[in-house]
Amino acid sequence: MDSQVNYIRQRLSLRKPLAKALELTALLIDKLSLTKPPTDPDMLEMFITAELAKVKSIVPTAKGFDRDFPSLAFSIATGIGKTRLMGAIIAYLYLKKGIKHFFVLAPNLTLYEKLIRDFGDETYAKYVFKGISEFVGKPPRIVTGENYQERTGSLFSDIEINIFNISKFNTENKTTKKGGITVQPRMRRLSEYLGQSYFDYLASLPDLVILMDEAHRYHGDASKKAINELRPVLGLEMTATPFDEKGRAFKNIVFEYNLAEALDDGLYVKNPAIAKARNFNKDNFTPDEIEIIKLEDGITVHERTKLAIEIYSRQNDLPVVKPFILVACKDINHAKYIEDLLQSDRIYHGAYKGKVLRIDSDSKKDEEIERQFVALESPDNKIEIVVHVNMLKEGWDVNNLYTIIPLRASNAAILIEQTIGRGLRLPYGGQRTGNKDVDTLTVIAHDNFQKVIDEANKGNSLLKRVSFIELEDRDERDQNGRVETTPTSTEQRIQKQIEKVKGEISEKSKQYVTQVGKAVESAISNIAAEGVASFGDLQKKEVKEKLREKAIETIKEGVKDSLFAEQDAVDQIAQVDEIINIVVEDYKNNVIEIPRIVVEQQNVKAVFEDFDLNTTKGYNLDELHREIIRQGLHNSTEFEVIAGKSGSSKRPAVEQLIAYLIDFDDVDYDEISDLLYKLVGQAVEAIRSNAPGITDDDLNERVHAFKQSLADNIYKQMKEHYRIIPGEFKINKVLPFSKILDQPIIVNNWGTLDFHEPVPTQKSAVVKFVYVGFKKSYYTKYRFDSSTELDFTFILETNNEVLKWIRPVPNQFNIYWSSGAKKYEPDFIVETAEAIYMCETKAEKDVDDTDVQAKAEAAREFCRRASEFTAQNGGKPWHYIIIPHTLVDRSYSFNYILNQVKLK
């Protein structure tokens, strides 16, 4: 790989498809002349033909440039990072080829403003040159439609990036008449800054490179002519839809990473799903009723998504992303009707009043509407539904669009290209999280749902990569869900103890008690690294004093912005000592001590094992006879073969083969140099032994002629001795007890059930209820993903051998597997008199699954290290068990299950 390509790839952390595009671009650029096209038509035709031949030698599918200069098109799906690729190519052209002048075209005002920030704002999170050391302190000079007549200082590097809105470019390149007088266009006027017209300045640059964002917008005749007149040395076109205004495919596509590939890879875009209501028959409803049903279904999905994202963000300590719905309407009148409908009491009892934004050619003129539209990603924006009529232009790249409701008729291709494509960007680092709800874009199917499915099954339809889901029948109790933090057993015991001593206390006092309790629990977590090895140590006088100091610090920090901060602090601090005693006693008796351990599986290592090269075939190379063929131009029968002789010495044979072998991606010279020299030495010696008397020069010549085949043969044999070594587990310092994290829980109108009670409907309804009545768990409320989990909880609560248990929240443990790429989340932690168990309940058919066993290996490593720590500090050993669902029966005891698991 080109060293500059590798440097840029690493510094910009390019995704794999973008890295491949950059690598291909480097190969093409090395072939092209990078000179200005000739002005003479005949010479220009010859020039274009020659340059195209160079491109076709690397990309045979390229058919033409569609322009009067070499231009390369990149077809890349929305959300993958076309702008980042533009930045990478600009950096490469500057660093490798010394090109300093670039002209970036934007199709509209939205993208124009976005590109100015992407290329010119070093503080912006999406700044495209972040990491390129040559631009640190001296960034590229950005020239725009607002400042191209101004002088710029010496604070910039010598690279110049001109950014223009194409509509401005076309307008300002026209001659106009005012009052009968011909007025030269602004771009052709002399400029004090340049000393010549800006247009002529650009056209005269010997190294101008044009980059076209959303390139399908620049294939009209006017745009083509204006761009051709600049005579750039190279054009680079970026688009997700490589078709011109007449629907013809681009002829100059050199690289493609389309939506289908992105969906297959499952890494960089949301997973689009098309949904419809179960048992829905459109013949039973009027068109107006169908619209209301689709809007209500879409809002139901939206509410579910909103809760899922809030839970995910809390569990992972990430900012909350506020999702929104997009409703596509037929025309402006239809949009106005839908806006009024969504804000009326007919939809969700008026819950969306003031949360709807209409965007069409009328409303777009309103500055407040435009402000809200631009700020849709802000969590403070109250808008949750956007109603639009053909207003989604390129550059509208929000990452929090999660639900789409098309109310206008549209075929599958348009649905994908114009609607789904707007919602594919991912919010958390632009990568999938592994959480289904956070990674899914849902389209509520229009009336022709089956037609979309039929279209999806034709040929290579992109919709083949789109999943289809059926919404469950709606139930009023599913609506208006909210996220609550589950009260803990410790909080309840604090309240009861305070009320026991002081009698009934006010709501404000209850609030103070809760806040002090949380401050004390936080202090306990903080002193775990300060010589406190177990909950028993919390009883020590000096430890309680430390707890007091830290709790008071937390209290003062928590009330400093309140209206009565000083009095609030005094009232809370007065209760600290009493609450410390309650919490310490409760932790000792009722909370499981979970050591603070980070288990990380190191990267899997690939190694080439030592072996001897098999040279029995292919290493008997014939002597080479260099020959020159000569044929007459005037008379083709004048043909002769002339004996030739090498006129230059070749590199030593060993060096030639080593240099070729290290170009293979998985061959690391530093790691296996000894093996490489051994194998290459055996290869060269075999060639020499099959040609007695051969000189070193002839040997080098012979290897040079066959080096590719020789290196391929050696590499092929190396791959036969290639193996993967699983990564070992790395353990950082083990610390005592982790803080038991808060548990956010979704509460809806289905209500609560005591865990003893049977589920009133079918087993699948277990997921709908919140369960209470637990006596042995730190958390007082739970929701369960299956009836197996609920039944296992019943066993834990009703068996005397179980002292305590907890269903940990996702981030309670830091156990990483799959080379550190994935995090394991245990189902249950159970403490008995003898030990602590990390329990995983699984469908019996999945117990031996490869991933299940890989997680188990990481979990057992945690338990092994935890046991080592607790053995030194008077604690209990830890064990990991996988429990098949067939062993989870309410009539079984926990010990009976343990014994059965041992026999499995």
Buried (B, 14 or more C-beta within 10 A) or exposed (E): EBEBBEBBBEBBEBBEBBBBBBBBBBBBBEBBEBBBBBEEEEEBEEBBEEBBEBBBEEBEEBBBBBBBBBBBBBBBBBBBBBBBBBBBBBBBBBBBBEBBBBBBBBBBEBBBBBBBBBBBEEEEEBBBBBBBEBBEEEBBBBBBBEEBBEEEEEEBBEBBBBBBBBBBBBEBBBEEEEEEEEEEBBBBEEBEBBEEBBBBBBBEBEBBBBBBBBBBBBBBEEBBEBBBEBBBBBBBBBBBBBBBEEEEEBBBBBBBBBBBBBBEBEBBBBBBBBBBBEEBEBEEBEEEEBBBBBBBBBBBBBBBBBBBBBBBBBBBEBEEBBBBBBBBBBEBEBBBBBBEBBBEEEBBEEBBEEBBBBBBEEBBEEEEBEEBBBEBBEEEBEBBBBBBBBBBBBBBBBBBBBBBBBBBEBEBEEBBBBBBBBBBBBBBEBEBBEBEBBBBBBBBBBBBBEBBBEBBEEEEBBBBBBEBBEBEEBEEEBBEBEBEEBBBBBBEBBBEBBBEEEEEBEEEBBEBBBBBBBBBBBBBBBBBEEEBBBBBBBEEEEBBEBBBEBBBBBBBEBBEEEEEEEEBBEBBBEBBEBBBBBBBBBBBEBBBBBBBBBBBBBEEEEBBEEEEBEBEEBBEBEEEEEEEEEEEEEEEEEEEEEEEEEEEEBBBBBEBBBEBBBEBEEBBEEEBEEBBEBBBBBBBEBBBEEBEEBEEEBBBBBBBBBBEEBBBBBBEBBEEEEEEEEBEBEBEEBBBBBBBBBBBBBBBEBEEBEBEEEBEEEEEEBBBBBBEEBEBBBBBBBBBEBBBBBBBBBBBBBBEBBBBBBBBBBEBBBBBBBBBEBBBBBBBBBBBEEBBBBBBBBEEEEBEEEEBEBBBBBBBBBBBBBBBBBEEBEBBBBBBBBBBBEBBEEEBBBEBBBEBBEEE
